[in-house]
Amino acid sequence: MIQIKFNISLYVLVTFMTLLNCSSDDSNNLNTTQIISEIEIYGGSLNESAQSITKTNDGGYAILGYTQSINDDITDKQNESFDYWLLKFDANNNLQWQKTYGGSDDDRGNKIIQTKDSGFAIIGFSSSNDGAVTDNSGSNDFWVSKLNIEGSMLWQKSFGFSGADSGISIIETKDSGYLLTGVLDVTASNGEGNSKSLVSKKHAGGDYWAIKLNASGEKQWSKFFGGTYTDTPYDVIQTDDNGYIIVGSSDSDDIDIKENKGSYDFWVIKISEIGALIWEKSFGGSEIDEARAITSSGDGNYIIVGDTRSKDLDISNNLGAADLWVIKISPTGNLIWEKTIGGTSFDVGRSISKTQDNGFIISGSSRSSDGNLSNNNGQNDAWVVKIDANAILEWQKTIGGSDIDFAYDAIELDDKSIIVVGESNSSNGDIPENKGFTDLLIFKIK
C-alpha cells in the first residue's frame, strides 16, 4: 500500500486548475474547499482493478473488483487466473481483511452491496467450474455469492447458458431477495432465459437479462429485453411500486426498442415486480450515448449518468469528443432535464450516488487537457464530479499520471468524506509507483 499526504501548495494548484476547467455557467459557483487527502495503490505484479464500493454499517467501506496476481498485496490466491477480490476497510481507511473468490479460470467481480443482515452480496461473471464455483454452463455465467459480515461465503449460484453471459449489477429487493442484471447471450442460449410464464419475441445478440432471486438465492423468475443488436444493462433500481428501472445502452431498433435515436442510446426500461415490460425509452442523439448508472433523485424522480458523443436531439450542448451526460427522468420515463459536463476530449461518467446534502457524486474518467491536473499528456485520468440537485457543478477533481487511470465508483461516508475506486496503470504524476500492469486505485476526498 502507498499513502500520499498532499501539501498545501499542491492543493492550491488543484483548486486553480479545477477552476479553469469549469463550464462557464458553473464557474462562479464552485466550492473549492475539497482536497484529495490520500491515494492508495493495492495489487501485485499482474492486473488488479476495483469496480464497485459500498458503504458499510460500521462507518467503513468494502470494495469489489478482481485480481490476477499471487504476490504482494494478494495473500490467498493459488494461480494467476482472475478472481473476485474483496477488500474491507474501517472508518479510518485501515484494511481489515481481504478475500478472493473463484476457480481456476477467469472470474471477475463487478458489483458489491451490503445486505440488510450486514453481510454482502457480490456479482460478476465466471468462466470456472471448480474451486468455489460449482457450476458453469458456457463461456461465462452470472456468478453471484452471498457472504457474511466477515466475507465467508454462505451460498453461491451460477446462471447462464452456452454463451458469454455476464452479471453486472445486483440490488437487494424490498422482500429481502435480489435482482440481478447483466448481459444474456441470446443467440447462444437459443432464446432461453425467460421464465416459462414470460413470453418474448425472438431476439439475437446480447440482451438485458434480469433474474429475480429469493433470500436464499433460488431463482423466482428471469426475463430478457432488447433487440437484434447489442443491448447492455449497467445498473438497476427498485421503484416505489416494487417494479424496477434498468439502464444501459442499446444500438437495436426493433423488438423491444421502438424509438432508437442513433448508433447507441441511453436505453431505459421499467419492468414490473414479476418482470413484465411496462415502458421503454431511448435518450440521446445520432452518435454513441451510453447510460451507466441510476439513482433516486430524492423527489420521486431519477438521475441517470453516462456519456454522450452526440451533438443533437436530446443533447443540447456538446463540449468535446465525448462528454459526461447526466439526465433526470420522471417515474414514467419523461425527460425532465439534461446536462453535459467535460472538456474538449473524451470525458465519461461511470457511477452516481447521493450525498448527504442532496447532491450527487459522479465518478468517471477524463482525457481532456483543458484545466485537468496531471492530464496534459492526453491519457485518461480518474475523475470525480460533485453536482447539486439541479446538476450545477460544485467541484471536480482528477487523479492520474502519464498512463491510463480510471475511476469506476465513488461513495460518501458518514463523515462526509468521499472514497473513489478504480484502477491505475501509471507510475508518475499523482501515482508514484505501479506494482504490476494495472493496480487497484483508491483515493479519498474531504
C-alpha positions, 0 to 999 in steps of 0.5 A: 500500500502507498499513502500520499499526504498532499501539501498545501501548495499542491492543493492550491494548484488543484483548486486553480486548475479545477477552476479553469476547467469549469463550464462557464455557467458553473464557474462562479459557483464552485466550492473549492474547499475539497482536497484529495487527502490520500491515494492508495495503490493495492495489487501485485505484479499482474492486473488488479482493478476495483469496480464497485464500493459500498458503504458499510454499517460500521462507518467503513467501506468494502470494495469489489473488483478482481485480481490476477496476481499471487504476490504482494498485496494478494495473500490467498490466491493459488494461480494467476487466473482472475478472481473476485477480490474483496477488500474491507476497510474501517472508518479510518481507511485501515484494511481489515481483511481481504478475500478472493473468490473463484476457480481456476479460470477467469472470474471477475467481480463487478458489483458489491452491496451490503445486505440488510443482515450486514453481510454482502452480496457480490456479482460478476461473471465466471468462466470456472467450474471448480474451486468455489464455483460449482457450476458453469454452463458456457463461456461465462455465467452470472456468478453471484455469492452471498457472504457474511459480515466477515466475507465467508461465503454462505451460498453461491449460484451460477446462471447462464447458458452456452454463451458469454453471459455476464452479471453486472449489477445486483440490488437487494429487493424490498422482500429481502431477495435480489435482482440481478442484471447483466448481459444474456447471450441470446443467440447462444442460449437459443432464446432461453432465459425467460421464465416459462410464464414470460413470453418474448419475441425472438431476439439475437445478440446480447440482451438485458437479462434480469433474474429475480432471486429469493433470500436464499438465492433460488431463482423466482423468475428471469426475463430478457429485453432488447433487440437484434443488436447489442443491448447492455444493462449497467445498473438497476433500481427498485421503484416505489411500486416494487417494479424496477428501472434498468439502464444501459445502452442499446444500438437495436431498433426493433423488438423491444426498442421502438424509438432508437435515436442513433448508433447507441442510446441511453436505453431505459426500461421499467419492468414490473415486480414479476418482470413484465415490460411496462415502458421503454425509452431511448435518450440521446442523439445520432452518435454513441450515448451510453447510460451507466448508472441510476439513482433516486433523485430524492423527489420521486424522480431519477438521475441517470449518468453516462456519456454522450458523443452526440451533438443533437436531439436530446443533447443540447450542448456538446463540449468535446469528443465525448462528454459526461451526460447526466439526465433526470427522468420522471417515474414514467420515463419523461425527460425532465432535464439534461446536462453535459459536463467535460472538456474538449476530449473524451470525458465519461461518467461511470457511477452516481450516488447521493450525498448527504446534502442532496447532491450527487457524486459522479465518478468517471474518467477524463482525457481532456487537457483543458484545466485537468491536473496531471492530464496534459499528456492526453491519457485518461485520468480518474475523475470525480464530479460533485453536482447539486440537485439541479446538476450545477457543478460544485467541484471536480477533481482528477487523479492520474499520471502519464498512463491510463487511470480510471475511476469506476465508483465513488461513495460518501461516508458518514463523515462526509468524506468521499472514497473513489475506486478504480484502477491505475496503470501509471507510475508518475504524476499523482501515482508514484509507483505501479506494482504490476500492469494495472493496480487497484486505485483508491483515493479519498476526498474531504 
